[in-house]
């Protein structure tokens, strides 16, 4: 950030020096008339208007970036909630799977016991 400030000051000094060197009077024609002003004033006013316009573009760009950031942060929150839901569903599915496996193991054990009893009775 400091580099931009230093470059801006350097540019301002160059423009001011250029304006001082070119101090003769010039005539500017408008739609409604003519005005005679120093060339340095025209240079400084032009530089000031250029800086103002660039500042307005920068503000607009920053505002637009802020809106985009806010929108993306909203999307991030929605996606984080979605991920959390998926994690909960995964945990629930794992618990259900474990429960079903346990029930299946009990059924298999019971079936083996019944087969074992039948085999003992046949002997």
N, C-alpha and C positions, 0 to 999 in steps of 0.2 A: 504494500500500500504506500509506503514511503517513497518508493521509486517513482510511482505515478505523480506524487506531489512534487518531487524534485524535478522530474521531466516537465511538468506543467509550469513550474516557476522558471525553468530554463527557457521554455518556449515563450513565456510572457516577457522575459528580459530581451530575447531576440526580437520579438514583435515591437516592443517599446523602442529598442535601439533603431530598428528599421524605420519606425514612425518618426523619430527625432531627426534622423538623417534626411528624410523626405518631408520637410516642413513647408515647402512652398504652397501657395494658395492655388486651388483648382476650382473649377466651376462644375457643379453637379446639376443636371437638368432632370426635373421631375415632370409629371404630367401637367401640373398646374403652374409650374414656374421654374426658376433657376436659383441656385444658392451657391455662394462662394465660401468655401471653407478650406482650412489647412488640410493638406494631404495626410498628415499624421493623424488628424481626427478621423478621417475616413478609414484609415488603416486600423486604428484602435477600435472604432465602433464596429467595423466588419469582424474583427477578431472576437469582440465581446458577443456579438450576435451569434457567431459560429459556436462559441463556447456555450452560450445559452441553449442553442438548439441541440447540441450534443448532450448537454446536461438533461434536457427534457427527454431525449431518446434513452439516456441511461436510466432515468427514473422510470420511464415506461417499461423498459426491459426488466428492471429490478422488480417492479410490481407484477409483471407477467410471470417472472420466475417464482415469485412468492406464491402466486395463485397455483402455479403448477406444483410447487413443493407441497402446498397444503392438500391439493388433490391427491398427490402420490402418497402422502402420509396417511390420508384416509384409506386409500387402497391397501396400504401396508397393514393398517389395523384390521381391516376386513379379512385379509389373507392370514394374518396371525390368528384371528379367531377361528378361521376355517382349519388351519393347521392344528389348533388346540382340539377342535372337534374330531379331527381325524385321529389324533393321538388317543383321545378318550375312547373312540370307537375301536381302535386297535387293542387297547387294554381290555375293553369289554369282550371283544372277540377272542382274545387270548384266554381270558377267564372262562368264557363259555366252552372253548375248546378243551381246556383242562378239565372242566366239569364233565363234559361229554366223554372224554377219555377215561376219567375215573369211573363213570357209570358203566362204560363198555367193559372196563377191566373187571368190575364187580359182576357183570353178567357172564363174562367168560369164566370167572372163578366159580360162579354158581353152576354154570353148565358143566364145568369139569368135575365139580363135586357130585353133581347128579349122575354124570356118566360113571364116576368112580363108585358110587353107591350101587348103580345098576350092575356094574361088573362084579362087585362083591356079592350081590344077591344071586347072580347067575352061577357062581361057583358053589 
